[in-house]
Amino acid sequence: MTFTFTLYLSIVHTSISCHTKTKKTTDFTGECIAVAADVIASQRACSILICLFQEHDIETPYGMLHVVIRGAPKGNKPAILTYHDVGLNHKLCFNSFFHNEDMQEITKHFVVCHVDAPGQQIGASQMPQGYQYPTMDQLAGMLPSVVQHFGFKSIVGIGVGAGAYVLAKFALIFPDLVEGLVLLNIDPNGKGWIDWATGKLSGLTSALPDTVLPHLFSQEELMNNTELVQSYRQQINNTVNQVNLQLFWNMYNSRRDLEMNRSGTIINAKTLKCPVMLVVGDNAPAEEGVVSPFLSSTPSLHFNLLLLYLPASLMTRLARSRTASLTSGSSIESSRIRGFTHTDSNEGQVSHTMEVSC
């Protein structure tokens, strides 16, 4: 881009100095100036894009990590840090979500940090033969290097599936760095021997994308939403290095239980000290294992964590943007909202949680 701009300026300078008296050359000079102006405008546009999206390869104790930054840190506000599911990367997992109109009110006020698991980003080089993929604990242990590299005070994590597990592990190991978590379709339990053997057999008889898809979709979706499933099958096959994906998939299936306990029940108990929002789809593969481990370990579940950092005027606009859809669906969905009360006899605290099917 810089070379092109310099070339056009050189042409303009030569034309003016050698042929200043000819109208034809003057027209040519004016055209070159116009083109040069277009180049400058393009450079400015590129600069804006660079400011909005910056790619980084960060060195960590367990290898390099590909990170994409959107925006710039906003004072002492936490960064939003995302971690994708296995079979995906930050683009496949989060692009639609963060480009949604409703999310713009939030992204205006937070820097967003997208983390790609090792070797899962688009265009990643294949891991060398014999490469030992980081364990789930080590994947969590890579994140402090990201926080330190960008100078974040703390983060609010948004994770899906395997990424949700990594962020939950990160919050357990480094609680002071995490202000809150939004965990979608997290499975906090390790695989049993039967599940492990079934997965191994499936891997021998099916292509890797077909092995991963039942983790991403329920059986009902696999049967009835064939167009969407086929789209994901193609993207997983074409945009994610299959050798690298196999390594990540194997490590995720080798995970252990998160082993969380409610504070006060056990000495030095492992517990999430930050607010957590759990999101799970109806009939999702991980639905059975999502809620109960967190109800027994987390002090409370807060559903307004990100909104606490927004000005009151934006809260009003967000409420207005959702009123129509909430009103139209309230009569249908009200029967599917279930409230739960959990009492901790040791601490005398009552935490109210709500499960919403939508």
N, C-alpha and C positions, 0 to 999 in steps of 0.2 A: 504493500500500500504506500509506504514512504517513498520507495523507488519510483513508483508511477507519478506521484505528486511532484517529485524533483524533476522528472523527465519533462513534464508539461511546462513547468516554470522555465526550464532551459529552452524549450521551443519558443515560448513567448518572448523571452529575452533576446534570442537570436533574431526573431522576426522584427522586433521593434528596432533593433540597432542596425539592421542591414537593409530594411525595406520600408522605412517609415512613410514614404511618399506614395505608395501604391494602395489603392482602395481594397484590392483583392487580398493583399497581405494583412491589411487592417482587419478585414472581416475574419481572416484566419486567426489573427491574434485574439480578436474578441471571442471567437469560438473556443480557443485554447484556454482563455481566462475562465470562460463559463464551465468548461470541463474541469479545470483546476478547482473551481469553487465547488463543483459536485464532489470532487475527491475529498476536499476538506470536510464537506458535510458528511460524507461516508465515514471519514476518520472519526468525526465527532460521534456519529451513531455507533461506531465500533467501540469507542471509548465508553459510551453509556452502557453498552452490552457487557463490556469487560467489568464495569463497576457493579452491574447487577449480578453477573455470574462469573465467579473466579474459580478456576480449578487448581487444586493443590495436591501434591504428593508429599505426605508427611511421614517422616521417619519415626517409628515407635519401637519400643523394646522387642516387639514380636514381628517386625517387618514394616514395609511401606503400606500406607493407607491412602486411598484416593478420596478426596473431599471436595465438594463443590459448595461455595459460599454465595448466598444471594443476599444482597444488601450490605449494610455496614452496622457494626455494633451501635446500639442506641443507649448511651449512658450506662447506668448500672443495671439495666434490664437484662434478664437472662436471655441467652440465645436459644432458639428452637433447634434442637438437634434431632435429625431423623435417622432411622435405621430400617432398611427394607427387609422383606422376607426372603427366604431361600428360593431360588429360581428367578428372582427379579434383581433389579438394581434401583438406584434412587429415581431414575427417569421413569421406568416402568411402574414403579410402586407409588410415586408421589406427584408426578407432573400434573395429572388431572386435578388432584386435590388442591395443590397450591395455586393452580391457575383458575380455580373456581372463583366466581365473583365475590361470594361471601367471605372468602379467605383474604381478600385484598385489604380489608379493614384491619386484619391482624398483622399481615406481613409488612404493612406500612410502619409498624412500630417495633418490629423485632428483626434481627438478623437471623437468617435461616442457614443452618449448616447441614448439608446432606452428606452422609457417610456411606460409602460403598464398601461392603465386605471385601477382603483381599481377593483380587482377581475377578470380581463380578461386574465391574464397570464396562460400558460399551468400549470395544477396541482393546480390551486388556490382553496383554501377552500371556501365552500359556505358561503355567507354572512348570518349572523344570522337573524332570523325572526324579523321584525320591523326595520331593518337597513335602515337608511336614506342615499340614495346614494348622493354623492356631486353634487351640481348644476354645470352647465357648467362654471359659474364664479368661483366656488370653485375649479373645476378641474384646471383651469388656475392659481388659487391662490396657488396650491400645487407646482408649478414648481419652484418658487424662492428657496424653500427648497432644491431642487435637485441641482440647480446652486450653492448655497452656500455650500452644502455638499461636492461637488467635487472641489470647488474653481475655477469654470469657471469665466472668466472675462465677457464673453458674449456668446450668442449662435446664430447659424443660424438654424432656425426651418424648418423641413420638415414634413408636416402634410397631411393626406388624410381624406377627408370627415369630420367626427366628430372631428378627430384629427386636421384637418386644422382649424376648428372653434375654438377649444381650444387654438391653437397657436396664431391665430389672436386676440383672446380675451386677451391672455397673453401679446402680443405686445402692445395692447391698454392700459393695466393697468400698465405694467412695460416696457416702451419704452427703457430705458437705458440698459436693459439686452439683447436686441434683435438687432442684426446687419442686419438681413435679413430673409425673409421667402420664402419658396417654398410651395405653397398651391395647392393641387390637389383635384379637384372636391369639392371645398368648397361651401356650401350653406349658405350664410350669413343671410338668412331670416328665421324668425320663422314660424311655421306652422299655417295656418288659421284654423278656426273652422271646415270647411268642410274636410280639410286634416286630422285634428285630429280625427274626427268622423270616417273617412274612415279607418284610421290606427287602431282605436279601434275595428272596426268591423272585419277587417282582422285578428287581433290578436285572436279574438274569434273563427274564423273558420279555421285558418291555424296554422301549427306548426311554432315555433319561427324562425328556419332557413329560411323557406319559406316567412316569413314576412320581414326578413332582406334582403334577396337576391335582391328584386327590388330596394333597396337603393344602392346596390353595382353594379348592372348591369342594362343596358338599356333593354327595352322590346325586342329590336332586338336581343341583346345578349342572353337573356333568351330563346328566341325561337330558335335561330340558333346555339348557342354554348353550346349545352346541356352537352357535356362531361366536359367542364370546370366548368359549373355551378354545375353539380352534384358533382364534386370534392370539390368545396367550400362548398356545402351543407353538405357533410360528415365531412369535417374538422371543420366547425362551430359547428356541432352537437357533435363531438367527442372530441374536444380539448378545447372548451370554456364552462365553467360552465353555464348551461342554466338559472339558477336562477339569477346569477350575470349579465349575458348578458341582461336579461329582464329588470333589474334595470337600466343598462346603456342605453338601447334602449329607455326606458320610459323617462329618463332624457334628452336624446338628442332630442326627439320629443317635449319636453316641452321648448326648448330653445327660447330665444327672438331674435329679430333682432340685428345684431351687431351695428346698428345705428351709422354709420361712416359719417363724414362730411368732406369736403375739408377744409384744413387750410385756415383761413382768411374769410370764409363765415359766420361763427357763432362764437360768443365769447365762449372761452373755448371749441372749437369743438373737438370731438373725431376723431382723424385721425391717421393712421399708419405713423409713422415718418421714418420707415426703407424701403429700397428697397424690392419690392415684385415681385415674379414670380408666375403667375397664370397658372395652367395647368388644362385643362378640356377635356375630351374625346368627340368626336363627338357623339351626341345623348345620352350623359350621363344624368342621372336623374337630376343633378343640373346645367345643361348647361345654362338654361335660366337666372338663378339668379347669375351667377358667375361674369361676367365682369363689368356690369354697376355700381354696388355699389363701386367697387374699382377704376374705372376710375374717379369717382367723389370725391374720398377721398384721394387717394394716390398721393404724389408728382410726382412720376415717377415709371415706371416698368423697372427693370434692369434684364437682362437675363444672366449676366456674374458674378454674385456675388461671387460664390465659386471660380471661376477661378482667381479672382483678388489675391488670396492668394497663387497661385501656381507659382513655378519658371518658367521662360520663356522657358526653355528646355522642360518641361513637357507639356506646351501649344502646342509646335510643335508636340510632339508625340501624343497628344490627337487629334490634327487636322488631322494628317495622318491616325489615326485609324478610323476616321469617313468619310474621303474623298470619298472612294469608294461607300459607301451606299448613301451618300448625292448626289453624281454625278449621280448615276443610277436612283435616284428617283426625281431629280430636274425637269425634263421635265414634269413628271406627276403631281407633287405636286405644281409647280409654280403657277398654276391657282387657288390654294386653299389658297394662302398666301395673307392676306389682311392687309393693313396698315391703321392706324388710327392716327389722330392728334387731341389732346385735348388742347384747349386753356383756360387758367384761366384769365378772364378779370380783376379780382381784383389784381392779382400778376404779370400779364404780362409775365407769363411763359408758354412755350409750352412744353408739354410732349408727346413724340412719343411712341406709343405702337404698338405691332405687334401681330396679332392673327395667329397662324399657325396650320392648320389641317394636321395631319399626321397619 
